[in-house]
Amino acid sequence: MANSSNGRTRLQNAIAYAIAGLIGLSILSIVAIMVLTVFFPKTPVITILVSFPWLALPTSAALIITLLILQIRSKGKDSA
């Protein structure tokens, strides 16, 4: 794979952007849930909006662990 300027591969960059996107969308959906429940208390909150942080945050944690393992393996290959 082609390396970027800071020594990370494209796969590692893609995983890092996916982590940032998932965490960002989770925060936005949590804020949207709070706003909807305060300003529109009688309307039911959309199910996908409520369940998104419950799925995205553990997924981003698993991606962080995956990225950590990839970086440890690449550092091990560089030093050997």
C-alpha positions in Angstrom: 0.0 0.0 0.0 1.1 3.5 -0.6 2.2 5.4 2.5 1.2 8.9 3.3 3.6 11.6 4.4 3.4 10.7 8.1 4.1 7.0 7.6 0.6 5.7 7.9 -1.1 3.6 5.3 -4.3 4.4 3.5 -6.1 1.7 5.5 -5.0 3.4 8.8 -6.1 6.8 7.5 -9.5 5.4 6.4 -10.0 3.7 9.9 -9.0 7.0 11.6 -11.5 9.0 9.5 -14.2 6.4 10.2 -13.6 6.6 13.9 -13.9 10.4 13.8 -17.0 10.3 11.7 -18.8 7.7 13.9 -18.0 9.6 17.1 -19.0 12.9 15.5 -22.3 11.5 14.3 -23.0 9.9 17.7 -22.5 13.2 19.4 -24.7 15.0 16.9 -27.5 12.4 17.3 -27.3 12.6 21.1 -27.7 16.4 20.9 -30.6 16.0 18.4 -32.3 13.6 20.8 -32.0 16.1 23.6 -33.3 19.0 21.5 -36.2 16.9 20.2 -37.3 15.8 23.6 -37.1 19.4 25.0 -38.8 21.2 22.2 -41.2 18.5 21.0 -42.1 16.4 24.0 -45.2 14.9 22.6 -43.7 13.5 19.4 -42.0 10.1 19.5 -38.2 10.2 18.9 -37.1 8.4 15.8 -35.9 4.9 16.6 -32.8 5.0 14.4 -31.8 8.3 16.0 -31.9 6.7 19.5 -30.2 3.5 18.6 -27.4 5.0 16.5 -25.1 6.0 19.5 -25.6 2.6 21.0 -24.2 1.0 17.8 -21.6 3.6 16.7 -19.7 4.1 19.9 -18.8 0.5 20.5 -18.0 0.2 16.8 -15.6 3.1 17.0 -14.0 1.6 20.1 -13.4 -1.6 18.2 -11.9 0.4 15.3 -9.6 2.2 17.8 -8.3 -1.1 19.0 -7.9 -2.3 15.4 -6.0 0.9 14.5 -3.8 0.4 17.6 -3.0 -3.2 16.6 -2.2 -2.1 13.0 0.2 0.6 14.2 1.9 -1.7 16.7 2.5 -4.3 14.0 3.8 -1.7 11.5 6.2 -0.3 14.1 7.4 -3.8 14.9 8.2 -4.4 11.2 10.0 -1.1 10.9 12.3 -1.8 13.8 13.2 -5.4 12.8 
